[in-house]
């Protein structure tokens, strides 16, 4: 008795549609253009849209700063003082030592 004799002939014909449907579902879910791929692409699109929003707001802030640098002399002066340490010609600059560790003193000698 072989394996083909054990299964009735009509059973094979009734299993082909089930196998075909399962294969189509497998391709539809896990294939290159399947549902999982579409879900990943949708998530990637959402991430990119969030990045675009962050970059657009950063660009807007930079545009505001550029405009302030072009049109506001006080802002320009404040930036020059803060970032470049510039002073006016008639100003005096006082430099103070930090309050941290005192300068090292020579060790006493035992005479």
Backbone torsions as a table, in degrees:
resi	resn	phi	psi	omega
1	UNK	NA	121.8	179.4
2	UNK	-96.2	171.6	-176.2
3	UNK	-69.1	-28.2	178.9
4	UNK	-73.3	-25.9	178.5
5	UNK	-77.2	-25.1	-176.4
6	UNK	-74.5	-30.0	-178.8
7	UNK	-99.2	127.7	179.9
8	UNK	-63.6	151.3	-174.8
9	UNK	-64.2	-34.3	-178.7
10	UNK	-70.5	-22.7	-178.9
11	UNK	-68.0	-38.2	179.6
12	UNK	-62.6	-40.8	-179.5
13	UNK	-68.2	-30.2	179.8
14	UNK	-81.5	-20.1	178.7
15	UNK	-84.2	-24.5	-178.4
16	UNK	-59.4	-44.3	177.8
17	UNK	-62.8	-36.9	179.2
18	UNK	-65.9	-45.4	178.8
19	UNK	-62.7	-42.1	179.5
20	UNK	-63.7	-43.1	178.6
21	UNK	-64.8	-42.0	178.5
22	UNK	-63.8	-39.2	178.4
23	UNK	-66.0	-42.2	178.7
24	UNK	-64.5	-42.7	177.4
25	UNK	-62.6	-41.6	178.7
26	UNK	-60.1	-44.7	178.1
27	UNK	-66.7	-39.0	-178.7
28	UNK	-67.0	-31.2	-178.5
29	UNK	-90.1	-49.5	-172.2
30	UNK	-105.1	0.9	-177.9
31	UNK	-71.3	175.7	-179.2
32	UNK	-59.4	-33.3	178.7
33	UNK	-117.4	33.7	-177.1
34	UNK	-84.2	-175.1	-176.5
35	UNK	-64.0	-43.2	-179.3
36	UNK	-63.1	-39.5	177.4
37	UNK	-65.1	-40.0	178.4
38	UNK	-65.4	-39.3	177.5
39	UNK	-64.9	-41.8	177.1
40	UNK	-63.3	-42.2	179.6
41	UNK	-64.3	-38.6	178.4
42	UNK	-65.5	-41.2	177.5
43	UNK	-64.5	-41.7	178.6
44	UNK	-64.3	-38.7	177.7
45	UNK	-62.8	-43.3	178.7
46	UNK	-62.6	-41.8	177.8
47	UNK	-62.5	-42.8	179.8
48	UNK	-66.1	-37.5	177.4
49	UNK	-64.8	-38.2	176.4
50	UNK	-64.9	-42.1	178.0
51	UNK	-62.6	-39.2	178.4
52	UNK	-62.3	-43.1	179.2
53	UNK	-62.0	-43.3	179.6
54	UNK	-62.9	-45.3	-179.2
55	UNK	-66.9	-37.3	178.3
56	UNK	-66.0	-38.4	178.3
57	UNK	-69.3	-37.4	176.2
58	UNK	-64.4	-40.3	177.2
59	UNK	-62.7	-39.9	179.4
60	UNK	-63.7	-42.0	177.6
61	UNK	-63.0	-41.1	178.2
62	UNK	-65.9	-37.6	177.0
63	UNK	-63.0	-40.6	177.6
64	UNK	-62.7	-43.0	179.9
65	UNK	-65.5	-40.2	177.4
66	UNK	-60.7	-45.2	179.7
67	UNK	-62.8	-40.9	178.7
68	UNK	-65.3	-39.6	178.3
69	UNK	-65.4	-34.6	-179.9
70	UNK	-76.1	-35.8	-168.5
71	UNK	-112.4	-12.4	-174.5
72	UNK	-118.4	101.7	-178.1
73	UNK	-63.7	-32.8	179.3
74	UNK	-66.6	-39.0	177.5
75	UNK	-64.8	-43.9	178.8
76	UNK	-60.5	-42.9	178.6
77	UNK	-64.1	-42.9	179.5
78	UNK	-60.8	-40.8	178.4
79	UNK	-66.7	-42.3	179.4
80	UNK	-62.8	-40.6	179.0
81	UNK	-67.8	-45.4	-174.5
82	UNK	-71.3	-51.4	-171.7
83	UNK	-87.6	-30.4	-176.2
84	UNK	-108.3	-6.7	179.3
85	UNK	68.2	27.4	-177.7
86	UNK	-79.6	151.7	176.2
87	UNK	-134.2	163.3	175.8
88	UNK	-74.8	163.4	-175.8
89	UNK	-65.1	-34.8	-176.5
90	UNK	-92.7	8.2	-179.2
91	UNK	-94.6	148.9	174.4
92	UNK	-102.6	143.0	179.7
93	UNK	-111.9	123.5	176.7
94	UNK	-104.3	131.4	177.6
95	UNK	-114.7	129.6	-178.5
96	UNK	-113.6	145.7	175.4
97	UNK	-73.0	151.4	179.9
98	UNK	-71.3	155.5	-178.1
99	UNK	-81.9	5.9	-177.0
100	UNK	-66.9	-139.8	-175.4
101	UNK	-65.4	130.2	179.8
102	UNK	-68.7	159.7	-179.7
103	UNK	-62.0	145.0	-177.4
104	UNK	-71.0	138.4	178.8
105	UNK	-106.3	152.3	-179.8
106	UNK	-67.1	144.6	-179.1
107	UNK	-70.3	139.9	178.7
108	UNK	-67.1	143.0	-179.7
109	UNK	-97.9	142.9	-178.8
110	UNK	-90.0	83.8	179.4
111	UNK	-85.5	NA	NA
